[in-house]
Amino acid sequence: TKFNQYAEIMITNWQQRQKRYILEQAQLGDWPLQDILKELDNLTDVKSYHETSILNILVEANNRPFEPQSVKQGIYSGLSDLDKMTNGFHDGELFILAARPSMGKTDAMNHFAIHAGLKGYKPIVFSLEMKRETLIDRMIASVGNINRLKLRDPYATMSDDQKLKWTHAIGKLSTANIEIDDRPGMTVPQIRASARKIIKQNPDLKPIILIDYMQIIRPND
């Protein structure tokens, strides 16, 4: 619940303040290492209550094969084989797409974002490596089925038919409600804050968050 999340944030902030206080006192009082470690360990024991027993869930699961179930539909990826396996992307789930360089991971992410946006969801893309303009060009090419090599000089290389596709693709993409934050070197708190701000500004749209790519998320200072 939101209350439990808020409680965890408050406890974490308090623990950080207490840790600094303990280290300051330890330095002033020349504490033995064993005493310092003991005090720091005591801090980690202060946690809000969280249910860990599986018994209640097992009781509920016992009847599932014998009663009709309402299957919750997630946000479909637009890839039928993947959607058959996952039934879409669901709340609280994390999917990691891993592959060698230049295998199409960013294009796959763009496809997920475009498909979700056109279906009425709110794709929030964090592009930590590629600039927003480049990502948008790729999305236009994907929607318009246009060769990306022509994007370097569309005026000189595109046929009249391709220019019409380009205009149509931009019109279609403008209805997809996609947000792109392309700040490099973002931390997890920065990503969380940006996502929350966008979600708050769009309360009627269910969000899906996509990050390209996770290895270059900067650790907290």
PEBEL-V462301 format. One record per backbone hydrogen bond with DSSP energy under -1.0 kcal/mol. CO is the residue of the C=O (numbers start at 1). NH is the residue of the N-H. E is the energy in kcal/mol with one decimal. If there is no record, write none. Layout:
# PEBEL-V462301
co=CO nh=NH e=E
co=CO nh=NH e=E
This chain:
# PEBEL-V462301
co=1 nh=5 e=-2.1
co=2 nh=6 e=-2.5
co=3 nh=7 e=-2.7
co=4 nh=8 e=-2.3
co=5 nh=9 e=-2.0
co=6 nh=10 e=-2.4
co=7 nh=11 e=-2.5
co=8 nh=12 e=-2.6
co=9 nh=13 e=-2.4
co=10 nh=14 e=-2.3
co=11 nh=15 e=-2.7
co=12 nh=16 e=-2.1
co=13 nh=17 e=-2.0
co=14 nh=18 e=-2.6
co=15 nh=19 e=-2.5
co=16 nh=20 e=-2.0
co=17 nh=21 e=-2.1
co=18 nh=22 e=-2.9
co=19 nh=23 e=-2.3
co=20 nh=24 e=-2.2
co=21 nh=25 e=-2.7
co=22 nh=26 e=-2.7
co=23 nh=27 e=-2.0
co=24 nh=28 e=-2.3
co=25 nh=29 e=-2.8
co=26 nh=31 e=-2.0
co=32 nh=36 e=-1.8
co=33 nh=37 e=-2.5
co=34 nh=38 e=-1.9
co=35 nh=39 e=-2.2
co=36 nh=40 e=-2.2
co=37 nh=41 e=-2.3
co=38 nh=42 e=-1.9
co=39 nh=43 e=-1.1
co=40 nh=44 e=-1.0
co=43 nh=46 e=-1.4
co=45 nh=47 e=-1.1
co=54 nh=58 e=-2.3
co=55 nh=59 e=-2.3
co=56 nh=60 e=-1.8
co=57 nh=61 e=-2.4
co=58 nh=62 e=-1.5
co=61 nh=64 e=-1.1
co=63 nh=66 e=-1.4
co=75 nh=89 e=-2.5
co=79 nh=83 e=-2.7
co=80 nh=84 e=-2.0
co=81 nh=85 e=-1.3
co=82 nh=86 e=-2.1
co=83 nh=87 e=-2.7
co=87 nh=74 e=-2.3
co=89 nh=75 e=-2.6
co=90 nh=93 e=-1.9
co=104 nh=108 e=-2.1
co=105 nh=109 e=-2.3
co=106 nh=110 e=-2.5
co=107 nh=111 e=-2.2
co=108 nh=112 e=-2.3
co=109 nh=113 e=-2.5
co=110 nh=114 e=-2.9
co=111 nh=115 e=-2.6
co=112 nh=116 e=-2.5
co=113 nh=117 e=-2.6
co=114 nh=118 e=-2.5
co=116 nh=121 e=-2.3
co=117 nh=120 e=-1.5
co=122 nh=208 e=-2.0
co=123 nh=179 e=-2.4
co=124 nh=210 e=-2.6
co=125 nh=181 e=-3.0
co=126 nh=212 e=-3.0
co=131 nh=135 e=-2.2
co=132 nh=136 e=-2.6
co=133 nh=137 e=-2.2
co=134 nh=138 e=-2.0
co=135 nh=139 e=-2.0
co=136 nh=140 e=-2.7
co=137 nh=141 e=-2.4
co=138 nh=142 e=-2.2
co=139 nh=143 e=-2.8
co=140 nh=144 e=-2.7
co=141 nh=146 e=-2.4
co=147 nh=150 e=-1.6
co=148 nh=151 e=-1.7
co=153 nh=157 e=-2.2
co=154 nh=158 e=-2.0
co=159 nh=163 e=-2.2
co=160 nh=164 e=-1.7
co=161 nh=165 e=-1.9
co=162 nh=166 e=-2.3
co=163 nh=167 e=-2.0
co=164 nh=168 e=-2.4
co=165 nh=169 e=-2.8
co=166 nh=170 e=-2.2
co=167 nh=171 e=-2.0
co=168 nh=172 e=-2.3
co=169 nh=173 e=-2.9
co=170 nh=174 e=-1.9
co=172 nh=175 e=-1.2
co=173 nh=176 e=-1.7
co=179 nh=125 e=-3.3
co=181 nh=127 e=-1.8
co=186 nh=218 e=-2.4
co=187 nh=191 e=-2.4
co=188 nh=192 e=-2.8
co=189 nh=193 e=-2.5
co=190 nh=194 e=-2.4
co=191 nh=195 e=-2.6
co=192 nh=196 e=-2.6
co=193 nh=197 e=-2.1
co=194 nh=198 e=-2.1
co=195 nh=199 e=-2.7
co=196 nh=200 e=-2.5
co=197 nh=201 e=-1.7
co=202 nh=205 e=-1.6
co=206 nh=122 e=-2.9
co=208 nh=124 e=-2.9
co=210 nh=126 e=-3.0
co=212 nh=128 e=-1.9
co=213 nh=216 e=-1.2
co=214 nh=217 e=-1.7
